[in-house]
Amino acid sequence: MLLKLRIRNFAADRLKVDTLAIAAFQARCRPASHDIAAYLMDSNNLLDAESVQQALLPAPRADVFLSHGAVDREQVLQLAVMLEALGLTVFVDSCLWRNVYAVQQEMDDMLSARRDSPGTHHFHYFKVART
């Protein structure tokens, strides 16, 4: 059964969730390979969608799927820990998927950085536009 639910005025501070419990939850949710950029930057510029899906986007088997905005991350993790304590399995999207801007920055650093200014964030305009 799928139930779409939005939560408003959630008071996570009342949950009293231990930070170690949150860290343990996050560690359980991370896949072995978490480097999406590596799949996008192989030497042949070839993206094999099936291998990406198998490695990075496993089908979650969970009672509850939590998706959230970046500002709500800590509160959602607290909620996830509490739901697990009730015996539910919980999938939190941000524990598996990285922020798209972090991936883009990693790709720009690798593919578009100007070699004449190492260690800086100076890029070739057209190369950045391509990534």
Backbone as XML, in Angstrom:
<?xml version="1.0"?>
<chain id="A" units="angstrom">
  <residue number="1" name="MET">
    <atom name="N" x="0.844" y="-1.177" z="0.000"/>
    <atom name="CA" x="0.000" y="0.000" z="0.000"/>
    <atom name="C" x="0.888" y="1.240" z="0.000"/>
  </residue>
  <residue number="2" name="LEU">
    <atom name="N" x="0.561" y="2.186" z="-0.820"/>
    <atom name="CA" x="1.300" y="3.429" z="-0.891"/>
    <atom name="C" x="0.450" y="4.536" z="-0.279"/>
  </residue>
  <residue number="3" name="LEU">
    <atom name="N" x="1.045" y="5.226" z="0.665"/>
    <atom name="CA" x="0.372" y="6.344" z="1.295"/>
    <atom name="C" x="1.306" y="7.538" z="1.216"/>
  </residue>
  <residue number="4" name="LYS">
    <atom name="N" x="0.885" y="8.558" z="0.521"/>
    <atom name="CA" x="1.686" y="9.764" z="0.418"/>
    <atom name="C" x="1.250" y="10.702" z="1.535"/>
  </residue>
  <residue number="5" name="LEU">
    <atom name="N" x="2.207" y="11.146" z="2.299"/>
    <atom name="CA" x="1.914" y="11.935" z="3.483"/>
    <atom name="C" x="2.931" y="13.056" z="3.605"/>
  </residue>
  <residue number="6" name="ARG">
    <atom name="N" x="2.480" y="14.228" z="3.890"/>
    <atom name="CA" x="3.368" y="15.363" z="4.144"/>
    <atom name="C" x="3.250" y="15.706" z="5.618"/>
  </residue>
  <residue number="7" name="ILE">
    <atom name="N" x="4.383" y="16.025" z="6.222"/>
    <atom name="CA" x="4.388" y="16.371" z="7.641"/>
    <atom name="C" x="4.688" y="17.855" z="7.771"/>
  </residue>
  <residue number="8" name="ARG">
    <atom name="N" x="3.884" y="18.539" z="8.545"/>
    <atom name="CA" x="4.071" y="19.962" z="8.773"/>
    <atom name="C" x="4.273" y="20.185" z="10.269"/>
  </residue>
  <residue number="9" name="ASN">
    <atom name="N" x="5.114" y="21.139" z="10.619"/>
    <atom name="CA" x="5.379" y="21.514" z="12.012"/>
    <atom name="C" x="5.881" y="20.340" z="12.844"/>
  </residue>
  <residue number="10" name="PHE">
    <atom name="N" x="6.790" y="19.574" z="12.273"/>
    <atom name="CA" x="7.378" y="18.430" z="12.964"/>
    <atom name="C" x="8.354" y="18.930" z="14.023"/>
  </residue>
  <residue number="11" name="ALA">
    <atom name="N" x="8.223" y="18.460" z="15.237"/>
    <atom name="CA" x="9.079" y="18.900" z="16.347"/>
    <atom name="C" x="10.063" y="17.787" z="16.705"/>
  </residue>
  <residue number="12" name="ALA">
    <atom name="N" x="11.154" y="17.711" z="15.967"/>
    <atom name="CA" x="12.144" y="16.645" z="16.175"/>
    <atom name="C" x="12.812" y="16.748" z="17.531"/>
  </residue>
  <residue number="13" name="ASP">
    <atom name="N" x="12.886" y="17.945" z="18.088"/>
    <atom name="CA" x="13.548" y="18.105" z="19.383"/>
    <atom name="C" x="12.842" y="17.337" z="20.497"/>
  </residue>
  <residue number="14" name="ARG">
    <atom name="N" x="11.615" y="16.962" z="20.303"/>
    <atom name="CA" x="10.881" y="16.177" z="21.306"/>
    <atom name="C" x="11.205" y="14.684" z="21.236"/>
  </residue>
  <residue number="15" name="LEU">
    <atom name="N" x="11.858" y="14.249" z="20.163"/>
    <atom name="CA" x="12.139" y="12.828" z="19.992"/>
    <atom name="C" x="13.293" y="12.342" z="20.854"/>
  </residue>
  <residue number="16" name="LYS">
    <atom name="N" x="14.228" y="13.196" z="21.163"/>
    <atom name="CA" x="15.379" y="12.831" z="21.996"/>
    <atom name="C" x="16.137" y="11.641" z="21.421"/>
  </residue>
  <residue number="17" name="VAL">
    <atom name="N" x="16.525" y="11.753" z="20.174"/>
    <atom name="CA" x="17.250" y="10.669" z="19.513"/>
    <atom name="C" x="18.743" y="10.889" z="19.695"/>
  </residue>
  <residue number="18" name="ASP">
    <atom name="N" x="19.425" y="9.849" z="20.097"/>
    <atom name="CA" x="20.864" y="9.860" z="20.333"/>
    <atom name="C" x="21.611" y="10.061" z="19.019"/>
  </residue>
  <residue number="19" name="THR">
    <atom name="N" x="22.628" y="10.921" z="19.001"/>
    <atom name="CA" x="23.397" y="11.169" z="17.778"/>
    <atom name="C" x="24.131" y="9.907" z="17.317"/>
  </residue>
  <residue number="20" name="LEU">
    <atom name="N" x="24.495" y="9.031" z="18.236"/>
    <atom name="CA" x="25.137" y="7.773" z="17.845"/>
    <atom name="C" x="24.153" y="6.880" z="17.097"/>
  </residue>
  <residue number="21" name="ALA">
    <atom name="N" x="22.886" y="6.917" z="17.497"/>
    <atom name="CA" x="21.853" y="6.132" z="16.811"/>
    <atom name="C" x="21.646" y="6.657" z="15.396"/>
  </residue>
  <residue number="22" name="ILE">
    <atom name="N" x="21.713" y="7.965" z="15.230"/>
    <atom name="CA" x="21.576" y="8.556" z="13.898"/>
    <atom name="C" x="22.763" y="8.160" z="13.028"/>
  </residue>
  <residue number="23" name="ALA">
    <atom name="N" x="23.962" y="8.218" z="13.578"/>
    <atom name="CA" x="25.162" y="7.831" z="12.821"/>
    <atom name="C" x="25.099" y="6.354" z="12.426"/>
  </residue>
  <residue number="24" name="ALA">
    <atom name="N" x="24.618" y="5.503" z="13.324"/>
    <atom name="CA" x="24.490" y="4.076" z="13.020"/>
    <atom name="C" x="23.470" y="3.845" z="11.911"/>
  </residue>
  <residue number="25" name="PHE">
    <atom name="N" x="22.365" y="4.592" z="11.942"/>
    <atom name="CA" x="21.348" y="4.485" z="10.888"/>
    <atom name="C" x="21.947" y="4.851" z="9.541"/>
  </residue>
  <residue number="26" name="GLN">
    <atom name="N" x="22.679" y="5.965" z="9.493"/>
    <atom name="CA" x="23.284" y="6.414" z="8.243"/>
    <atom name="C" x="24.287" y="5.384" z="7.718"/>
  </residue>
  <residue number="27" name="ALA">
    <atom name="N" x="25.071" y="4.793" z="8.597"/>
    <atom name="CA" x="26.061" y="3.795" z="8.185"/>
    <atom name="C" x="25.377" y="2.569" z="7.592"/>
  </residue>
  <residue number="28" name="ARG">
    <atom name="N" x="24.247" y="2.168" z="8.140"/>
    <atom name="CA" x="23.510" y="1.011" z="7.606"/>
    <atom name="C" x="22.913" y="1.301" z="6.239"/>
  </residue>
  <residue number="29" name="CYS">
    <atom name="N" x="22.615" y="2.546" z="5.958"/>
    <atom name="CA" x="21.928" y="2.912" z="4.718"/>
    <atom name="C" x="22.867" y="3.137" z="3.545"/>
  </residue>
  <residue number="30" name="ARG">
    <atom name="N" x="24.130" y="3.369" z="3.797"/>
    <atom name="CA" x="25.063" y="3.671" z="2.710"/>
    <atom name="C" x="25.410" y="2.423" z="1.930"/>
  </residue>
  <residue number="31" name="PRO">
    <atom name="N" x="25.372" y="2.516" z="0.618"/>
    <atom name="CA" x="25.809" y="1.365" z="-0.190"/>
    <atom name="C" x="27.321" y="1.249" z="-0.161"/>
  </residue>
  <residue number="32" name="ALA">
    <atom name="N" x="27.836" y="0.114" z="-0.575"/>
    <atom name="CA" x="29.284" y="-0.094" z="-0.602"/>
    <atom name="C" x="29.949" y="0.898" z="-1.552"/>
  </residue>
  <residue number="33" name="SER">
    <atom name="N" x="29.352" y="1.126" z="-2.697"/>
    <atom name="CA" x="29.894" y="2.084" z="-3.657"/>
    <atom name="C" x="28.982" y="3.295" z="-3.674"/>
  </residue>
  <residue number="34" name="HIS">
    <atom name="N" x="29.559" y="4.461" z="-3.453"/>
    <atom name="CA" x="28.744" y="5.669" z="-3.353"/>
    <atom name="C" x="29.283" y="6.762" z="-4.275"/>
  </residue>
  <residue number="35" name="ASP">
    <atom name="N" x="29.985" y="6.352" z="-5.335"/>
    <atom name="CA" x="30.632" y="7.332" z="-6.188"/>
    <atom name="C" x="29.949" y="7.406" z="-7.547"/>
  </residue>
  <residue number="36" name="ILE">
    <atom name="N" x="28.876" y="8.152" z="-7.611"/>
    <atom name="CA" x="28.119" y="8.303" z="-8.856"/>
    <atom name="C" x="28.999" y="8.936" z="-9.935"/>
  </residue>
  <residue number="37" name="ALA">
    <atom name="N" x="29.825" y="9.883" z="-9.542"/>
    <atom name="CA" x="30.670" y="10.579" z="-10.521"/>
    <atom name="C" x="31.571" y="9.606" z="-11.267"/>
  </residue>
  <residue number="38" name="ALA">
    <atom name="N" x="32.046" y="8.562" z="-10.610"/>
    <atom name="CA" x="32.914" y="7.585" z="-11.275"/>
    <atom name="C" x="32.193" y="6.910" z="-12.434"/>
  </residue>
  <residue number="39" name="TYR">
    <atom name="N" x="30.896" y="6.686" z="-12.309"/>
    <atom name="CA" x="30.129" y="6.081" z="-13.397"/>
    <atom name="C" x="29.918" y="7.056" z="-14.551"/>
  </residue>
  <residue number="40" name="LEU">
    <atom name="N" x="29.971" y="8.333" z="-14.254"/>
    <atom name="CA" x="29.730" y="9.334" z="-15.281"/>
    <atom name="C" x="31.010" y="9.762" z="-15.986"/>
  </residue>
  <residue number="41" name="MET">
    <atom name="N" x="32.164" y="9.352" z="-15.457"/>
    <atom name="CA" x="33.424" y="9.854" z="-15.995"/>
    <atom name="C" x="34.375" y="8.748" z="-16.397"/>
  </residue>
  <residue number="42" name="ASP">
    <atom name="N" x="33.890" y="7.699" z="-17.004"/>
    <atom name="CA" x="34.825" y="6.660" z="-17.433"/>
    <atom name="C" x="35.560" y="7.132" z="-18.691"/>
  </residue>
  <residue number="43" name="SER">
    <atom name="N" x="36.606" y="6.432" z="-19.062"/>
    <atom name="CA" x="37.468" y="6.888" z="-20.150"/>
    <atom name="C" x="36.783" y="6.896" z="-21.515"/>
  </residue>
  <residue number="44" name="ASN">
    <atom name="N" x="35.710" y="6.140" z="-21.661"/>
    <atom name="CA" x="35.014" y="6.078" z="-22.948"/>
    <atom name="C" x="33.783" y="6.973" z="-23.018"/>
  </residue>
  <residue number="45" name="ASN">
    <atom name="N" x="33.539" y="7.752" z="-21.976"/>
    <atom name="CA" x="32.320" y="8.559" z="-21.896"/>
    <atom name="C" x="31.084" y="7.703" z="-22.117"/>
  </residue>
  <residue number="46" name="LEU">
    <atom name="N" x="31.091" y="6.519" z="-21.539"/>
    <atom name="CA" x="29.997" y="5.577" z="-21.677"/>
    <atom name="C" x="29.318" y="5.402" z="-20.324"/>
  </residue>
  <residue number="47" name="LEU">
    <atom name="N" x="28.034" y="5.576" z="-20.311"/>
    <atom name="CA" x="27.265" y="5.392" z="-19.088"/>
    <atom name="C" x="26.372" y="4.172" z="-19.262"/>
  </residue>
  <residue number="48" name="ASP">
    <atom name="N" x="26.637" y="3.133" z="-18.497"/>
    <atom name="CA" x="25.844" y="1.911" z="-18.551"/>
    <atom name="C" x="24.773" y="2.012" z="-17.469"/>
  </residue>
  <residue number="49" name="ALA">
    <atom name="N" x="23.571" y="2.364" z="-17.857"/>
    <atom name="CA" x="22.490" y="2.619" z="-16.902"/>
    <atom name="C" x="22.189" y="1.406" z="-16.030"/>
  </residue>
  <residue number="50" name="GLU">
    <atom name="N" x="22.269" y="0.215" z="-16.598"/>
    <atom name="CA" x="21.963" y="-0.986" z="-15.824"/>
    <atom name="C" x="22.970" y="-1.199" z="-14.694"/>
  </residue>
  <residue number="51" name="SER">
    <atom name="N" x="24.258" y="-0.992" z="-14.968"/>
    <atom name="CA" x="25.259" y="-1.179" z="-13.913"/>
    <atom name="C" x="25.129" y="-0.093" z="-12.844"/>
  </residue>
  <residue number="52" name="VAL">
    <atom name="N" x="24.788" y="1.126" z="-13.247"/>
    <atom name="CA" x="24.574" y="2.195" z="-12.269"/>
    <atom name="C" x="23.401" y="1.838" z="-11.369"/>
  </residue>
  <residue number="53" name="GLN">
    <atom name="N" x="22.322" y="1.387" z="-11.957"/>
    <atom name="CA" x="21.143" y="1.031" z="-11.174"/>
    <atom name="C" x="21.444" y="-0.101" z="-10.193"/>
  </residue>
  <residue number="54" name="GLN">
    <atom name="N" x="22.130" y="-1.118" z="-10.638"/>
    <atom name="CA" x="22.437" y="-2.249" z="-9.773"/>
    <atom name="C" x="23.350" y="-1.857" z="-8.620"/>
  </residue>
  <residue number="55" name="ALA">
    <atom name="N" x="24.334" y="-1.022" z="-8.895"/>
    <atom name="CA" x="25.313" y="-0.661" z="-7.875"/>
    <atom name="C" x="24.861" y="0.458" z="-6.951"/>
  </residue>
  <residue number="56" name="LEU">
    <atom name="N" x="24.186" y="1.445" z="-7.504"/>
    <atom name="CA" x="23.911" y="2.653" z="-6.737"/>
    <atom name="C" x="22.449" y="2.876" z="-6.388"/>
  </residue>
  <residue number="57" name="LEU">
    <atom name="N" x="21.552" y="2.210" z="-7.062"/>
    <atom name="CA" x="20.133" y="2.446" z="-6.818"/>
    <atom name="C" x="19.410" y="1.126" z="-6.552"/>
  </residue>
  <residue number="58" name="PRO">
    <atom name="N" x="19.821" y="0.431" z="-5.508"/>
    <atom name="CA" x="19.154" y="-0.839" z="-5.231"/>
    <atom name="C" x="17.689" y="-0.604" z="-4.881"/>
  </residue>
  <residue number="59" name="ALA">
    <atom name="N" x="16.869" y="-1.571" z="-5.199"/>
    <atom name="CA" x="15.448" y="-1.456" z="-4.867"/>
    <atom name="C" x="15.310" y="-1.523" z="-3.346"/>
  </residue>
  <residue number="60" name="PRO">
    <atom name="N" x="14.848" y="-0.449" z="-2.732"/>
    <atom name="CA" x="14.735" y="-0.461" z="-1.273"/>
    <atom name="C" x="13.591" y="-1.362" z="-0.821"/>
  </residue>
  <residue number="61" name="ARG">
    <atom name="N" x="13.858" y="-2.142" z="0.173"/>
    <atom name="CA" x="12.819" y="-2.956" z="0.791"/>
    <atom name="C" x="12.553" y="-2.319" z="2.156"/>
  </residue>
  <residue number="62" name="ALA">
    <atom name="N" x="11.544" y="-1.490" z="2.192"/>
    <atom name="CA" x="11.282" y="-0.743" z="3.412"/>
    <atom name="C" x="9.785" y="-0.576" z="3.616"/>
  </residue>
  <residue number="63" name="ASP">
    <atom name="N" x="9.411" y="-0.442" z="4.866"/>
    <atom name="CA" x="8.025" y="-0.140" z="5.197"/>
    <atom name="C" x="7.725" y="1.334" z="4.955"/>
  </residue>
  <residue number="64" name="VAL">
    <atom name="N" x="8.746" y="2.183" z="5.167"/>
    <atom name="CA" x="8.566" y="3.630" z="5.068"/>
    <atom name="C" x="9.682" y="4.205" z="4.211"/>
  </residue>
  <residue number="65" name="PHE">
    <atom name="N" x="9.312" y="5.048" z="3.248"/>
    <atom name="CA" x="10.261" y="5.770" z="2.403"/>
    <atom name="C" x="10.155" y="7.238" z="2.781"/>
  </residue>
  <residue number="66" name="LEU">
    <atom name="N" x="11.265" y="7.839" z="3.219"/>
    <atom name="CA" x="11.259" y="9.247" z="3.598"/>
    <atom name="C" x="12.097" y="10.051" z="2.611"/>
  </residue>
  <residue number="67" name="SER">
    <atom name="N" x="11.467" y="11.017" z="1.990"/>
    <atom name="CA" x="12.136" y="11.935" z="1.089"/>
    <atom name="C" x="11.983" y="13.328" z="1.684"/>
  </residue>
  <residue number="68" name="HIS">
    <atom name="N" x="13.003" y="14.137" z="1.551"/>
    <atom name="CA" x="12.970" y="15.418" z="2.270"/>
    <atom name="C" x="13.834" y="16.454" z="1.586"/>
  </residue>
  <residue number="69" name="GLY">
    <atom name="N" x="13.647" y="17.695" z="1.992"/>
    <atom name="CA" x="14.502" y="18.782" z="1.547"/>
    <atom name="C" x="15.764" y="18.824" z="2.386"/>
  </residue>
  <residue number="70" name="ALA">
    <atom name="N" x="16.803" y="19.451" z="1.868"/>
    <atom name="CA" x="18.105" y="19.475" z="2.542"/>
    <atom name="C" x="18.029" y="20.052" z="3.951"/>
  </residue>
  <residue number="71" name="VAL">
    <atom name="N" x="17.198" y="21.054" z="4.160"/>
    <atom name="CA" x="17.130" y="21.683" z="5.484"/>
    <atom name="C" x="16.484" y="20.786" z="6.532"/>
  </residue>
  <residue number="72" name="ASP">
    <atom name="N" x="15.768" y="19.762" z="6.097"/>
    <atom name="CA" x="15.071" y="18.872" z="7.030"/>
    <atom name="C" x="15.830" y="17.582" z="7.330"/>
  </residue>
  <residue number="73" name="ARG">
    <atom name="N" x="17.036" y="17.458" z="6.854"/>
    <atom name="CA" x="17.756" y="16.188" z="6.937"/>
    <atom name="C" x="17.892" y="15.660" z="8.363"/>
  </residue>
  <residue number="74" name="GLU">
    <atom name="N" x="18.339" y="16.479" z="9.281"/>
    <atom name="CA" x="18.553" y="16.010" z="10.657"/>
    <atom name="C" x="17.244" y="15.549" z="11.303"/>
  </residue>
  <residue number="75" name="GLN">
    <atom name="N" x="16.186" y="16.290" z="11.068"/>
    <atom name="CA" x="14.888" y="15.909" z="11.631"/>
    <atom name="C" x="14.399" y="14.592" z="11.034"/>
  </residue>
  <residue number="76" name="VAL">
    <atom name="N" x="14.587" y="14.408" z="9.744"/>
    <atom name="CA" x="14.147" y="13.175" z="9.091"/>
    <atom name="C" x="14.934" y="11.976" z="9.608"/>
  </residue>
  <residue number="77" name="LEU">
    <atom name="N" x="16.234" y="12.165" z="9.827"/>
    <atom name="CA" x="17.040" y="11.066" z="10.367"/>
    <atom name="C" x="16.570" y="10.688" z="11.780"/>
  </residue>
  <residue number="78" name="GLN">
    <atom name="N" x="16.206" y="11.673" z="12.569"/>
    <atom name="CA" x="15.679" y="11.382" z="13.905"/>
    <atom name="C" x="14.369" y="10.603" z="13.809"/>
  </residue>
  <residue number="79" name="LEU">
    <atom name="N" x="13.502" y="11.018" z="12.905"/>
    <atom name="CA" x="12.246" y="10.317" z="12.697"/>
    <atom name="C" x="12.499" y="8.883" z="12.243"/>
  </residue>
  <residue number="80" name="ALA">
    <atom name="N" x="13.455" y="8.697" z="11.348"/>
    <atom name="CA" x="13.781" y="7.358" z="10.851"/>
    <atom name="C" x="14.237" y="6.443" z="11.986"/>
  </residue>
  <residue number="81" name="VAL">
    <atom name="N" x="15.071" y="6.950" z="12.857"/>
    <atom name="CA" x="15.546" y="6.153" z="13.994"/>
    <atom name="C" x="14.375" y="5.769" z="14.897"/>
  </residue>
  <residue number="82" name="MET">
    <atom name="N" x="13.472" y="6.697" z="15.119"/>
    <atom name="CA" x="12.300" y="6.406" z="15.968"/>
    <atom name="C" x="11.387" y="5.364" z="15.304"/>
  </residue>
  <residue number="83" name="LEU">
    <atom name="N" x="11.191" y="5.472" z="14.007"/>
    <atom name="CA" x="10.356" y="4.498" z="13.303"/>
    <atom name="C" x="10.990" y="3.104" z="13.336"/>
  </residue>
  <residue number="84" name="GLU">
    <atom name="N" x="12.312" y="3.049" z="13.220"/>
    <atom name="CA" x="12.990" y="1.758" z="13.344"/>
    <atom name="C" x="12.820" y="1.166" z="14.734"/>
  </residue>
  <residue number="85" name="ALA">
    <atom name="N" x="12.830" y="2.022" z="15.740"/>
    <atom name="CA" x="12.637" y="1.549" z="17.114"/>
    <atom name="C" x="11.248" y="0.944" z="17.302"/>
  </residue>
  <residue number="86" name="LEU">
    <atom name="N" x="10.319" y="1.334" z="16.446"/>
    <atom name="CA" x="8.967" y="0.769" z="16.486"/>
    <atom name="C" x="8.862" y="-0.525" z="15.669"/>
  </residue>
  <residue number="87" name="GLY">
    <atom name="N" x="9.975" y="-0.926" z="15.042"/>
    <atom name="CA" x="9.985" y="-2.173" z="14.285"/>
    <atom name="C" x="9.788" y="-2.029" z="12.792"/>
  </residue>
  <residue number="88" name="LEU">
    <atom name="N" x="9.789" y="-0.805" z="12.281"/>
    <atom name="CA" x="9.615" y="-0.574" z="10.848"/>
    <atom name="C" x="10.978" y="-0.477" z="10.165"/>
  </residue>
  <residue number="89" name="THR">
    <atom name="N" x="11.037" y="-0.880" z="8.908"/>
    <atom name="CA" x="12.246" y="-0.634" z="8.126"/>
    <atom name="C" x="12.047" y="0.674" z="7.374"/>
  </residue>
  <residue number="90" name="VAL">
    <atom name="N" x="13.083" y="1.506" z="7.362"/>
    <atom name="CA" x="12.964" y="2.865" z="6.843"/>
    <atom name="C" x="14.040" y="3.115" z="5.796"/>
  </residue>
  <residue number="91" name="PHE">
    <atom name="N" x="13.637" y="3.711" z="4.686"/>
    <atom name="CA" x="14.556" y="4.136" z="3.639"/>
    <atom name="C" x="14.517" y="5.659" z="3.588"/>
  </residue>
  <residue number="92" name="VAL">
    <atom name="N" x="15.673" y="6.297" z="3.773"/>
    <atom name="CA" x="15.784" y="7.753" z="3.680"/>
    <atom name="C" x="16.591" y="8.059" z="2.422"/>
  </residue>
  <residue number="93" name="ASP">
    <atom name="N" x="15.993" y="8.782" z="1.504"/>
    <atom name="CA" x="16.625" y="8.994" z="0.197"/>
    <atom name="C" x="18.013" y="9.606" z="0.287"/>
  </residue>
  <residue number="94" name="SER">
    <atom name="N" x="18.230" y="10.559" z="1.174"/>
    <atom name="CA" x="19.531" y="11.234" z="1.224"/>
    <atom name="C" x="20.641" y="10.357" z="1.788"/>
  </residue>
  <residue number="95" name="CYS">
    <atom name="N" x="20.298" y="9.261" z="2.430"/>
    <atom name="CA" x="21.337" y="8.353" z="2.915"/>
    <atom name="C" x="21.961" y="7.572" z="1.765"/>
  </residue>
  <residue number="96" name="LEU">
    <atom name="N" x="21.241" y="7.427" z="0.690"/>
    <atom name="CA" x="21.753" y="6.680" z="-0.451"/>
    <atom name="C" x="22.235" y="7.607" z="-1.556"/>
  </residue>
  <residue number="97" name="TRP">
    <atom name="N" x="21.448" y="8.615" z="-1.875"/>
    <atom name="CA" x="21.756" y="9.467" z="-3.012"/>
    <atom name="C" x="22.462" y="10.720" z="-2.552"/>
  </residue>
  <residue number="98" name="ARG">
    <atom name="N" x="23.502" y="11.088" z="-3.285"/>
    <atom name="CA" x="24.258" y="12.280" z="-2.944"/>
    <atom name="C" x="23.579" y="13.530" z="-3.490"/>
  </residue>
  <residue number="99" name="ASN">
    <atom name="N" x="23.987" y="14.638" z="-2.970"/>
    <atom name="CA" x="23.529" y="15.928" z="-3.456"/>
    <atom name="C" x="24.060" y="16.139" z="-4.868"/>
  </residue>
  <residue number="100" name="VAL">
    <atom name="N" x="23.185" y="16.478" z="-5.781"/>
    <atom name="CA" x="23.556" y="16.626" z="-7.187"/>
    <atom name="C" x="24.636" y="17.692" z="-7.369"/>
  </residue>
  <residue number="101" name="TYR">
    <atom name="N" x="24.642" y="18.734" z="-6.543"/>
    <atom name="CA" x="25.634" y="19.791" z="-6.689"/>
    <atom name="C" x="27.018" y="19.314" z="-6.259"/>
  </residue>
  <residue number="102" name="ALA">
    <atom name="N" x="27.080" y="18.428" z="-5.277"/>
    <atom name="CA" x="28.367" y="17.859" z="-4.863"/>
    <atom name="C" x="28.939" y="16.984" z="-5.974"/>
  </residue>
  <residue number="103" name="VAL">
    <atom name="N" x="28.083" y="16.202" z="-6.625"/>
    <atom name="CA" x="28.534" y="15.365" z="-7.743"/>
    <atom name="C" x="29.012" y="16.244" z="-8.893"/>
  </residue>
  <residue number="104" name="GLN">
    <atom name="N" x="28.256" y="17.299" z="-9.191"/>
    <atom name="CA" x="28.638" y="18.199" z="-10.274"/>
    <atom name="C" x="29.984" y="18.867" z="-9.967"/>
  </residue>
  <residue number="105" name="GLN">
    <atom name="N" x="30.195" y="19.283" z="-8.718"/>
    <atom name="CA" x="31.470" y="19.914" z="-8.345"/>
    <atom name="C" x="32.624" y="18.930" z="-8.514"/>
  </residue>
  <residue number="106" name="GLU">
    <atom name="N" x="32.409" y="17.686" z="-8.123"/>
    <atom name="CA" x="33.434" y="16.654" z="-8.275"/>
    <atom name="C" x="33.783" y="16.442" z="-9.754"/>
  </residue>
  <residue number="107" name="MET">
    <atom name="N" x="32.756" y="16.414" z="-10.584"/>
    <atom name="CA" x="32.986" y="16.239" z="-12.024"/>
    <atom name="C" x="33.711" y="17.446" z="-12.610"/>
  </residue>
  <residue number="108" name="ASP">
    <atom name="N" x="33.312" y="18.659" z="-12.217"/>
    <atom name="CA" x="33.986" y="19.858" z="-12.714"/>
    <atom name="C" x="35.451" y="19.869" z="-12.282"/>
  </residue>
  <residue number="109" name="ASP">
    <atom name="N" x="35.714" y="19.498" z="-11.020"/>
    <atom name="CA" x="37.094" y="19.467" z="-10.538"/>
    <atom name="C" x="37.942" y="18.498" z="-11.359"/>
  </residue>
  <residue number="110" name="MET">
    <atom name="N" x="37.362" y="17.362" z="-11.726"/>
    <atom name="CA" x="38.114" y="16.347" z="-12.446"/>
    <atom name="C" x="38.236" y="16.656" z="-13.937"/>
  </residue>
  <residue number="111" name="LEU">
    <atom name="N" x="37.167" y="17.153" z="-14.556"/>
    <atom name="CA" x="37.136" y="17.287" z="-16.012"/>
    <atom name="C" x="37.377" y="18.698" z="-16.540"/>
  </residue>
  <residue number="112" name="SER">
    <atom name="N" x="37.131" y="19.714" z="-15.718"/>
    <atom name="CA" x="37.106" y="21.077" z="-16.259"/>
    <atom name="C" x="38.057" y="22.045" z="-15.583"/>
  </residue>
  <residue number="113" name="ALA">
    <atom name="N" x="38.788" y="21.593" z="-14.589"/>
    <atom name="CA" x="39.665" y="22.511" z="-13.852"/>
    <atom name="C" x="40.790" y="23.007" z="-14.757"/>
  </residue>
  <residue number="114" name="ARG">
    <atom name="N" x="41.143" y="24.237" z="-14.570"/>
    <atom name="CA" x="42.264" y="24.813" z="-15.324"/>
    <atom name="C" x="43.555" y="24.295" z="-14.704"/>
  </residue>
  <residue number="115" name="ARG">
    <atom name="N" x="44.386" y="23.717" z="-15.514"/>
    <atom name="CA" x="45.638" y="23.136" z="-15.021"/>
    <atom name="C" x="46.664" y="24.206" z="-14.655"/>
  </residue>
  <residue number="116" name="ASP">
    <atom name="N" x="46.454" y="25.445" z="-15.127"/>
    <atom name="CA" x="47.405" y="26.509" z="-14.824"/>
    <atom name="C" x="47.177" y="27.138" z="-13.449"/>
  </residue>
  <residue number="117" name="SER">
    <atom name="N" x="46.110" y="26.735" z="-12.735"/>
    <atom name="CA" x="45.881" y="27.226" z="-11.372"/>
    <atom name="C" x="45.423" y="26.072" z="-10.480"/>
  </residue>
  <residue number="118" name="PRO">
    <atom name="N" x="46.332" y="25.131" z="-10.193"/>
    <atom name="CA" x="45.962" y="23.971" z="-9.378"/>
    <atom name="C" x="45.542" y="24.377" z="-7.971"/>
  </residue>
  <residue number="119" name="GLY">
    <atom name="N" x="44.609" y="23.609" z="-7.421"/>
    <atom name="CA" x="44.145" y="23.868" z="-6.054"/>
    <atom name="C" x="43.106" y="24.960" z="-5.950"/>
  </residue>
  <residue number="120" name="THR">
    <atom name="N" x="42.717" y="25.534" z="-7.062"/>
    <atom name="CA" x="41.689" y="26.581" z="-7.046"/>
    <atom name="C" x="40.469" y="26.063" z="-7.778"/>
  </residue>
  <residue number="121" name="HIS">
    <atom name="N" x="39.398" y="26.807" z="-7.708"/>
    <atom name="CA" x="38.184" y="26.443" z="-8.440"/>
    <atom name="C" x="38.046" y="27.317" z="-9.683"/>
  </residue>
  <residue number="122" name="HIS">
    <atom name="N" x="39.111" y="27.344" z="-10.497"/>
    <atom name="CA" x="39.077" y="28.047" z="-11.771"/>
    <atom name="C" x="38.875" y="27.003" z="-12.854"/>
  </residue>
  <residue number="123" name="PHE">
    <atom name="N" x="37.868" y="27.235" z="-13.702"/>
    <atom name="CA" x="37.498" y="26.233" z="-14.693"/>
    <atom name="C" x="37.475" y="26.817" z="-16.094"/>
  </residue>
  <residue number="124" name="HIS">
    <atom name="N" x="37.599" y="25.927" z="-17.067"/>
    <atom name="CA" x="37.392" y="26.295" z="-18.462"/>
    <atom name="C" x="35.869" y="26.373" z="-18.658"/>
  </residue>
  <residue number="125" name="TYR">
    <atom name="N" x="35.399" y="27.530" z="-19.097"/>
    <atom name="CA" x="33.967" y="27.781" z="-19.198"/>
    <atom name="C" x="33.252" y="26.710" z="-20.028"/>
  </residue>
  <residue number="126" name="PHE">
    <atom name="N" x="33.728" y="26.427" z="-21.216"/>
    <atom name="CA" x="33.024" y="25.506" z="-22.101"/>
    <atom name="C" x="33.037" y="24.071" z="-21.573"/>
  </residue>
  <residue number="127" name="LYS">
    <atom name="N" x="34.097" y="23.690" z="-20.902"/>
    <atom name="CA" x="34.144" y="22.356" z="-20.306"/>
    <atom name="C" x="33.135" y="22.233" z="-19.174"/>
  </residue>
  <residue number="128" name="VAL">
    <atom name="N" x="33.028" y="23.261" z="-18.348"/>
    <atom name="CA" x="32.042" y="23.228" z="-17.250"/>
    <atom name="C" x="30.626" y="23.185" z="-17.810"/>
  </residue>
  <residue number="129" name="ALA">
    <atom name="N" x="30.393" y="23.961" z="-18.860"/>
    <atom name="CA" x="29.060" y="23.970" z="-19.470"/>
    <atom name="C" x="28.711" y="22.584" z="-20.009"/>
  </residue>
  <residue number="130" name="ARG">
    <atom name="N" x="29.704" y="21.857" z="-20.507"/>
    <atom name="CA" x="29.466" y="20.523" z="-21.027"/>
    <atom name="C" x="29.101" y="19.539" z="-19.904"/>
  </residue>
  <residue number="131" name="THR">
    <atom name="N" x="29.807" y="19.619" z="-18.762"/>
    <atom name="CA" x="29.472" y="18.701" z="-17.678"/>
    <atom name="C" x="28.123" y="19.050" z="-17.085"/>
  </residue>
</chain>
